[in-house]
Amino acid sequence: EYCPVVTETYYPTIWCWEGRVQTLLRPFITSRPQVQYRNELIKTADGGQISLDWFDNNDSLYYPDASTRPTVLLLPGLTGTSKESYILHMIHQSEILGYRCVVFNNRGIAGEDLLTPRTYCAANTEDLEAVIHHVHSLHPSAPFMAAGVSMGGMLLLNYLGKTGRDTPLMAAAIFSAGWNVFESVESLEKPLNWLLFNYYLTTCLQSSISRHRQMLEKLFDMDLVMKARTVREFDKRFTSVMFGYRTIDDYYEDASPCRKLKSVGIPVLCLNSVDDVFSPGHAIPVETAKQNANVALVLTSCGGHIGFLEGIWPRKCTYMDRVFKQFVQAMFEHGNKMFSM
């Protein structure tokens, strides 16, 4: 009723319908709305620090009282930060509605120093739990939601599967999450996908840690890590070791949100395209989602990975942006009706 966009047929931009093309072109085609952030560094229990970028929206006409202004926590993708165009678009949509946003930047990738030899992964939710607790403690009377994109969506799903209903979040939106990491890395290792995405993503991961080499060399053979040519090799030599997994398969099993979906205890809307090479359509847990009344899957046949371009010249707004806007507005302004059902 309040999120009619999910009943529409999504029509991709006609000259850019193929999933890989959408994935590659979106960062270049879409505009980058201007956002002024207020940065906050918070300390973690292990002595590390996390960088949060706040968009306070103090000019909000609909919610002038900051203590009750609805808050959206945004989680970017694998090497993404608050500067990604898809994050800027979600903040722009939230600004129109009068909401406040805060972007959770994973450790060490938003310009801040690593204080301990630890970064992040899709399976470990400790930093996310600390951020959610911190944001909620600052604004305990404000309605609170989260939205995660790609790995940010996987992390958020893994957190929700772990906490059930025991979370300050009232709802969550998930975009282009990789549901089964084994299937995701296998898809990304196909020759064309490796050429277009896997090698570049691996170099981005290596670049994100190279600045912290001096700190990380205490625990890792960084020369070996920097020779990785696939995401799987990087995870085997670095990520799975950092977080204490016996094998990379143990890590990938723990990182796959499909295994925790049945335990999600708050309303969650998940948008995926079945032509997303990062999250193959056959690996999307449709049957599991049907068994949990809290989970809604919206699947499109086209759209790629964080693509969902529509219209002849899709600069301003994507289908994903419209789903985000309508869902957060529906939950913040009409959520009580859903919770009383």
C-alpha positions in Angstrom: 0.0 0.0 0.0 2.7 2.5 1.0 5.5 1.0 -1.2 3.9 0.7 -4.6 7.2 0.6 -6.5 7.6 -3.1 -5.6 4.5 -3.9 -7.7 5.8 -2.2 -10.8 7.5 -3.9 -13.7 11.1 -2.6 -13.7 12.1 -1.5 -17.3 15.9 -1.1 -17.6 17.5 1.6 -19.7 17.1 0.2 -23.2 20.6 0.9 -24.4 22.1 -0.5 -21.1 20.0 -3.5 -20.1 22.6 -6.2 -19.8 23.7 -6.8 -16.1 27.4 -6.4 -16.5 27.0 -3.2 -18.5 24.7 -1.8 -15.9 27.2 -2.7 -13.2 30.1 -1.1 -15.0 28.3 2.1 -16.1 26.3 3.1 -13.1 29.1 4.8 -11.2 29.9 6.9 -14.3 26.3 7.7 -15.4 24.6 8.6 -12.2 25.0 12.1 -10.7 26.8 12.7 -7.4 24.6 14.8 -5.1 26.4 17.2 -2.9 26.5 16.1 0.8 28.2 17.8 3.7 29.2 15.3 6.3 30.1 15.7 10.0 32.8 13.0 10.8 32.9 11.2 14.1 35.5 8.6 15.1 34.4 6.1 17.7 36.6 3.7 19.7 36.0 0.0 19.7 36.5 -2.5 22.6 39.7 -3.9 21.1 41.3 -0.4 20.8 40.4 0.2 17.2 38.4 3.1 15.7 35.5 3.4 13.3 34.8 6.4 11.1 31.1 7.5 10.9 30.0 10.2 8.5 26.8 12.0 9.7 24.3 13.9 7.6 22.3 15.6 10.4 19.7 17.3 8.2 19.3 20.0 10.7 17.2 22.0 8.2 14.5 19.2 8.2 11.1 20.8 7.9 9.2 17.6 8.7 11.3 16.7 11.8 12.7 19.9 13.3 13.3 18.1 16.7 16.6 16.3 16.3 15.8 14.0 19.2 13.0 12.3 17.3 14.2 12.8 13.7 14.2 9.4 12.0 17.7 8.0 11.4 18.9 5.8 8.6 22.2 3.9 9.1 23.9 3.3 5.7 26.4 0.4 5.0 28.4 0.7 1.7 29.8 -2.2 -0.2 33.1 -4.1 0.0 35.6 -1.3 -0.5 33.0 1.5 -0.5 32.8 4.6 1.7 30.4 7.5 2.3 31.6 9.0 -1.0 30.0 6.3 -3.3 27.3 7.6 -5.6 24.7 5.1 -4.4 25.2 6.3 -0.8 24.9 9.9 -1.9 21.7 9.2 -3.7 20.2 7.4 -0.6 21.1 10.4 1.5 19.6 12.8 -1.1 16.3 10.8 -0.9 16.4 10.9 2.9 17.1 14.6 2.9 13.9 15.2 0.9 11.9 13.2 3.5 13.5 15.0 6.4 15.5 12.1 7.8 19.0 12.0 9.3 21.6 9.6 7.9 24.9 8.1 9.2 27.3 6.2 7.1 29.2 3.3 8.7 32.7 3.2 7.0 34.5 -0.1 7.6 37.8 0.2 9.5 40.7 1.7 7.7 39.1 2.7 4.3 37.8 6.2 4.9 41.2 7.9 5.5 41.4 7.1 9.2 44.4 5.2 10.7 44.2 1.5 11.7 45.0 1.5 15.4 45.1 -2.3 15.6 45.9 -5.0 12.9 42.3 -5.6 12.1 40.0 -4.5 9.2 36.6 -6.0 8.5 34.7 -8.9 6.9 31.1 -9.8 5.9 30.8 -12.4 8.8 32.0 -10.4 11.8 29.3 -8.1 13.1 31.1 -6.8 16.2 31.8 -3.3 14.7 28.3 -3.0 13.3 26.8 -3.9 16.7 29.0 -1.2 18.3 27.9 1.4 15.7 24.2 0.5 16.1 24.4 0.7 19.9 26.3 4.1 19.6 23.8 5.7 17.2 20.8 4.5 19.2 22.3 5.7 22.5 22.7 9.2 21.0 19.1 9.3 19.7 17.1 6.8 21.8 13.8 8.4 20.9 14.4 8.5 17.1 12.9 5.8 14.9 15.9 3.9 13.5 16.4 1.9 10.3 19.4 0.6 8.3 20.2 0.0 4.6 23.1 -2.1 3.3 24.4 -2.4 -0.2 26.4 -5.4 -1.5 28.7 -6.5 1.2 27.1 -3.9 3.5 23.8 -5.7 2.9 25.4 -9.1 3.7 26.9 -7.8 6.9 23.5 -6.3 7.9 21.7 -9.6 7.1 24.2 -11.5 9.2 23.7 -9.1 12.1 19.9 -9.4 11.8 20.1 -13.2 11.6 22.2 -13.2 14.8 20.1 -10.8 16.8 16.5 -11.7 15.7 14.2 -9.1 17.3 16.8 -8.0 19.8 17.9 -4.9 17.9 17.1 -1.2 18.1 16.4 -1.2 14.3 12.8 -1.2 13.3 13.4 -2.4 9.7 16.1 -2.8 7.1 16.6 -2.5 3.3 19.1 -4.7 1.5 20.4 -4.0 -2.0 22.4 -6.4 -4.3 23.6 -8.6 -1.4 25.6 -11.7 -2.2 23.5 -14.5 -0.6 25.9 -17.4 -1.0 29.6 -16.5 -1.1 30.6 -19.8 -2.6 28.3 -19.1 -5.6 29.4 -15.5 -5.8 33.1 -16.2 -6.0 32.6 -19.0 -8.5 30.6 -16.6 -10.7 33.3 -14.0 -10.4 36.0 -16.4 -11.4 34.4 -17.1 -14.9 36.9 -15.7 -17.5 34.9 -12.6 -18.6 33.8 -11.8 -15.0 37.3 -12.1 -13.7 38.5 -9.7 -16.4 35.7 -7.2 -15.8 35.3 -7.4 -12.1 37.3 -9.9 -10.0 40.8 -8.6 -10.8 39.8 -4.9 -10.3 38.0 -5.8 -7.0 41.1 -7.7 -5.8 43.3 -4.7 -6.5 40.8 -2.4 -4.7 41.1 -4.7 -1.6 44.9 -4.7 -1.8 44.9 -0.9 -2.2 42.6 -0.5 0.9 45.1 -2.3 3.1 48.4 -1.2 1.5 48.2 2.2 3.4 48.2 0.2 6.6 51.0 -2.1 5.7 53.2 -1.2 8.6 50.5 -2.1 11.1 49.3 -5.3 9.3 52.9 -6.7 8.7 52.9 -7.6 12.4 50.5 -10.5 11.6 50.5 -11.1 7.8 52.8 -12.0 5.0 51.9 -8.8 3.1 54.0 -9.7 0.1 51.9 -12.9 -0.4 48.6 -11.0 0.2 49.6 -8.4 -2.5 50.2 -11.2 -5.0 46.6 -12.3 -4.9 44.8 -12.2 -8.3 41.3 -13.1 -7.2 39.0 -12.2 -4.3 39.2 -15.9 -3.2 43.0 -15.8 -3.0 42.8 -12.5 -1.0 40.3 -13.9 1.4 42.3 -17.1 1.8 45.6 -15.3 2.6 44.2 -12.3 4.5 40.5 -12.1 5.5 39.9 -15.7 6.7 43.2 -15.6 8.6 42.5 -12.3 10.3 39.2 -13.5 11.7 40.5 -16.8 12.9 38.8 -19.2 10.4 40.4 -22.6 10.0 39.8 -22.6 6.3 38.4 -20.3 3.7 35.4 -22.5 3.3 34.6 -22.0 7.0 34.7 -18.2 6.5 32.6 -18.3 3.3 30.0 -20.5 5.1 29.8 -18.0 8.0 29.7 -15.0 5.7 26.7 -16.3 3.6 23.5 -14.6 4.7 21.3 -17.3 3.2 22.1 -19.5 6.2 20.7 -17.0 8.7 17.7 -15.6 6.8 15.2 -17.8 8.8 16.2 -16.0 12.0 15.6 -12.4 10.9 13.1 -10.9 13.3 12.3 -7.4 11.9 10.8 -6.3 8.5 13.5 -6.6 5.8 13.1 -5.7 2.1 15.8 -7.2 -0.2 16.3 -6.1 -3.8 18.3 -8.3 -6.2 18.6 -8.7 -9.9 18.9 -12.2 -11.2 21.5 -11.2 -13.8 23.9 -9.9 -11.0 27.2 -11.7 -11.5 28.1 -10.9 -7.9 25.0 -12.7 -6.6 23.8 -15.3 -9.2 20.0 -15.7 -9.5 20.1 -19.4 -8.7 21.7 -18.7 -5.3 19.0 -16.3 -4.1 17.2 -18.1 -1.2 13.6 -17.6 -2.5 12.1 -20.6 -0.6 13.8 -19.6 2.7 12.4 -16.1 2.4 8.9 -17.4 1.8 9.1 -19.2 5.2 9.9 -15.9 7.1 7.0 -13.4 7.2 9.6 -10.6 8.0 11.4 -11.0 4.7 10.4 -9.7 1.3 12.4 -10.4 -1.8 12.0 -8.1 -4.8 13.7 -9.7 -7.8 14.2 -8.1 -11.2 15.3 -10.0 -14.4 17.7 -7.2 -15.3 19.6 -4.6 -13.3 23.1 -6.0 -12.6 24.9 -5.3 -9.4 23.8 -2.0 -7.8 22.6 -1.0 -11.2 18.9 -0.7 -11.7 19.2 2.1 -14.3 16.0 3.2 -15.8 14.8 5.9 -18.3 16.6 7.1 -21.4 19.3 9.0 -19.6 19.4 7.6 -16.0 21.4 10.3 -14.2 19.1 11.4 -11.4 17.3 8.4 -9.9 17.4 4.6 -10.3 14.8 2.0 -9.5 16.9 1.1 -6.4 16.7 4.7 -5.2 12.9 4.7 -5.6 12.6 1.4 -3.7 14.8 2.8 -0.9 12.8 6.0 -0.6 9.4 4.4 -0.6 10.3 1.7 1.8 12.0 3.9 4.5 9.1 6.3 4.2 6.6 3.5 4.5 8.3 2.1 7.6 9.0 5.4 9.4 5.5 6.9 8.7 3.3 3.9 8.5 5.3 1.1 10.2 3.0 1.0 13.3 0.3 -0.5 11.1 2.6 -3.3 10.1 3.8 -4.0 13.6 0.2 -4.2 14.9 -0.9 -6.8 12.3 
